[in-house]
Amino acid sequence: MRVAITAVRRTAEGTRASVKLRQAGLLPGVLYGEGLRVPISTPKSAVASASHHRGYAFLNSLVSLKLENETFTVIPRHLQHNPLAPADPLSVNFLVYDAAKGAKVSVPLEILDEDKCTALKRGAIVNVLAWRVLVRVKGEHIPDSIPVSLAGLKVGDVVAWSNLKLPERLKACMTPVKGPGVLLLNILGSKSKGGNEDEAAGTDAATTTKAAE
């Protein structure tokens, strides 16, 4: 279900004005888009609740922002928190979202199937090179995360953007000109401990034969 937040146009900007807004339980921010920039304030409780419930995915969420007599479909941007109280938001902006044109969003990776990766069971580790990927997305749905399966991976294997099976509406914004695309993670470790099952099986067989001799 889409989050709904009501905004109020503000006339005063600057540090003093922002302090007064926060004291009144409001967050300063800006509604912006193509040819649009409107200073606004939003209820701190509504933003804090949505941010807490959605986590990092809040910044990928489509929000219905009501301003006066108009409702905009927006994406939260530049959400700032109190460094001494991470759950306490200080300000937030909103970008007007056009489903036909799309927008750039930073989507976190979701690592799956660790229990199906034999290399990890033998002591290898997952070296994550990019916890989030900047993508351009179109349409009415923005993913909360991008699933990455570790099933069957061996030591030395890498997972790149090009290895993922994703809808056409998602396009990586950091893909190099050459190569497999954005590298997301790789499996590190000693092959004798975390690698190939066939190599391990061969080593065991050789050891057994030598002992029998």
C-alpha positions as CSV (number, residue, x, y, z in Angstrom):
1,M,0.0,0.0,0.0
2,R,1.4,3.4,-1.0
3,V,2.3,5.8,1.8
4,A,0.3,9.0,2.0
5,I,1.7,12.2,3.5
6,T,0.3,15.7,3.6
7,A,2.5,18.7,3.0
8,V,2.1,22.4,3.7
9,R,3.8,25.1,1.6
10,R,6.2,27.1,3.6
11,T,7.3,30.7,3.0
12,A,10.3,31.0,5.3
13,E,13.6,29.1,4.6
14,G,16.9,29.0,6.4
15,T,18.3,27.6,9.7
16,R,16.0,29.5,12.1
17,A,12.9,28.7,10.1
18,S,13.9,25.0,10.1
19,V,14.5,25.0,13.8
20,K,11.0,26.4,14.5
21,L,9.4,23.8,12.2
22,R,11.1,21.0,14.0
23,Q,10.0,22.4,17.3
24,A,6.4,22.3,16.0
25,G,6.8,18.6,14.9
26,L,7.4,19.4,11.3
27,L,10.2,18.6,8.8
28,P,11.5,21.1,6.3
29,G,11.9,20.0,2.8
30,V,11.5,20.7,-0.9
31,L,9.1,19.3,-3.5
32,Y,10.9,19.4,-6.8
33,G,10.7,18.1,-10.3
34,E,11.0,19.3,-13.9
35,G,10.5,23.1,-13.7
36,L,9.2,22.8,-10.1
37,R,10.6,23.8,-6.7
38,V,8.3,24.3,-3.8
39,P,9.5,24.6,-0.2
40,I,7.3,22.5,2.0
41,S,7.0,21.0,5.5
42,T,5.7,17.5,6.4
43,P,4.6,15.9,9.7
44,K,7.7,14.5,11.4
45,S,5.6,11.6,12.8
46,A,4.4,10.5,9.4
47,V,7.9,10.5,7.9
48,A,9.4,8.8,10.9
49,S,6.7,6.1,10.9
50,A,7.1,5.4,7.1
51,S,10.9,5.4,7.4
52,H,10.9,3.0,10.4
53,H,8.4,0.6,8.7
54,R,10.0,0.6,5.3
55,G,13.7,0.9,6.3
56,Y,16.1,1.8,3.5
57,A,13.3,0.8,1.1
58,F,11.5,4.1,2.1
59,L,13.9,5.9,-0.3
60,N,12.6,3.6,-3.1
61,S,9.0,4.0,-2.2
62,L,6.3,5.8,-4.2
63,V,4.5,8.3,-1.9
64,S,1.3,10.1,-2.4
65,L,2.1,13.7,-1.3
66,K,-0.9,16.0,-0.9
67,L,-0.1,19.7,-1.2
68,E,-3.1,22.0,-1.0
69,N,-5.6,20.8,-3.6
70,E,-3.2,18.6,-5.6
71,T,-1.7,15.2,-5.0
72,F,1.7,14.3,-6.4
73,T,3.3,10.8,-6.8
74,V,6.8,11.3,-5.4
75,I,9.9,9.5,-4.3
76,P,11.6,10.6,-1.0
77,R,15.0,12.1,-1.4
78,H,17.9,13.3,0.9
79,L,16.3,12.0,4.1
80,Q,18.5,13.3,6.9
81,H,18.6,12.0,10.4
82,N,19.9,13.3,13.7
83,P,23.4,11.7,14.0
84,L,22.8,11.2,17.8
85,A,19.4,9.6,17.2
86,P,19.2,7.7,13.9
87,A,15.4,7.2,14.2
88,D,14.9,11.0,14.4
89,P,14.5,12.6,11.0
90,L,15.6,16.2,10.4
91,S,14.5,16.9,6.9
92,V,13.3,15.2,3.7
93,N,12.8,16.2,0.1
94,F,10.5,14.7,-2.5
95,L,11.0,14.2,-6.2
96,V,8.0,14.2,-8.5
97,Y,7.9,10.8,-10.2
98,D,6.8,10.3,-13.8
99,A,6.1,6.6,-14.3
100,A,6.6,7.0,-18.1
101,K,10.0,8.7,-17.8
102,G,11.2,6.8,-14.7
103,A,13.8,7.9,-12.2
104,K,17.1,6.8,-10.7
105,V,17.0,5.0,-7.4
106,S,19.5,3.2,-5.2
107,V,18.3,-0.3,-4.5
108,P,19.9,-2.5,-1.9
109,L,20.9,-6.1,-2.6
110,E,19.3,-9.0,-0.8
111,I,21.6,-12.0,-0.5
112,L,19.8,-15.3,-0.7
113,D,20.5,-19.1,-0.6
114,E,23.6,-18.9,1.6
115,D,22.7,-22.4,2.8
116,K,22.9,-23.7,-0.8
117,C,26.5,-22.4,-1.2
118,T,28.9,-25.3,-0.4
119,A,31.9,-22.9,-0.5
120,L,30.5,-21.0,2.5
121,K,30.0,-24.2,4.5
122,R,33.8,-24.9,3.9
123,G,35.0,-21.6,5.2
124,A,34.8,-19.3,2.2
125,I,33.3,-15.8,2.6
126,V,31.1,-13.5,0.5
127,N,32.9,-10.3,-0.5
128,V,30.1,-7.8,-1.3
129,L,31.4,-5.1,-3.7
130,A,28.2,-3.2,-3.9
131,W,25.5,-3.3,-1.3
132,R,23.3,-1.1,-3.4
133,V,23.0,-0.6,-7.1
134,L,21.9,2.7,-8.8
135,V,19.3,1.8,-11.4
136,R,16.8,3.6,-13.5
137,V,13.3,2.3,-13.1
138,K,10.0,2.9,-14.9
139,G,6.4,2.1,-14.1
140,E,4.3,2.0,-11.0
141,H,6.5,-0.5,-9.0
142,I,9.9,0.1,-7.5
143,P,11.6,-3.0,-5.9
144,D,12.5,-2.9,-2.3
145,S,15.6,-4.9,-3.0
146,I,17.4,-6.8,-5.7
147,P,17.7,-10.6,-5.0
148,V,21.1,-12.2,-5.5
149,S,21.3,-16.0,-5.1
150,L,24.5,-17.7,-3.9
151,A,23.3,-21.2,-4.8
152,G,26.0,-23.3,-6.4
153,L,28.7,-20.6,-6.3
154,K,32.3,-21.7,-5.8
155,V,35.5,-19.9,-4.7
156,G,36.5,-17.5,-7.3
157,D,33.0,-17.1,-8.8
158,V,31.7,-13.5,-9.2
159,V,28.2,-12.2,-9.6
160,A,27.8,-9.2,-11.9
161,W,24.7,-7.2,-12.9
162,S,24.6,-9.1,-16.2
163,N,24.1,-12.4,-14.3
164,L,20.8,-11.2,-12.7
165,K,17.5,-11.9,-14.3
166,L,15.5,-8.7,-13.9
167,P,12.6,-7.0,-15.6
168,E,13.4,-4.8,-18.6
169,R,12.2,-1.8,-16.7
170,L,15.4,-1.9,-14.5
171,K,18.6,-0.6,-16.0
172,A,21.9,-0.3,-14.2
173,C,23.3,3.2,-14.3
174,M,26.9,2.2,-13.5
175,T,27.6,-0.4,-16.2
176,P,31.1,-0.1,-17.7
177,V,31.5,0.1,-21.5
178,K,33.2,-3.3,-21.6
179,G,33.0,-6.4,-19.4
180,P,30.2,-8.2,-17.7
181,G,28.7,-5.1,-16.1
182,V,28.7,-3.9,-12.5
183,L,30.4,-6.4,-10.2
184,L,28.2,-7.1,-7.2
185,L,30.1,-9.7,-5.2
186,N,32.6,-12.6,-5.3
187,I,33.4,-15.7,-3.3
188,L,36.8,-15.6,-1.5
189,G,38.7,-18.4,0.2
190,S,41.0,-21.3,-0.3
191,K,39.8,-23.7,-2.9
192,S,41.0,-26.6,-0.7
193,K,38.5,-25.4,1.9
194,G,35.7,-23.5,0.1
195,G,35.8,-24.5,-3.5
196,N,34.9,-27.0,-5.8
197,E,33.2,-30.2,-4.7
198,D,34.9,-32.2,-7.5
199,E,38.3,-31.0,-6.5
200,A,37.6,-31.9,-2.8
201,A,36.3,-35.3,-3.8
202,G,39.4,-35.9,-6.0
203,T,41.7,-35.0,-3.1
204,D,39.8,-37.3,-0.7
205,A,40.0,-40.1,-3.2
206,A,43.8,-39.6,-3.7
207,T,44.4,-39.6,0.0
208,T,42.4,-42.8,0.5
209,T,44.3,-44.6,-2.3
210,K,47.7,-43.5,-0.8
211,A,46.7,-44.7,2.6
212,A,45.7,-48.1,1.2
213,E,49.1,-48.5,-0.5
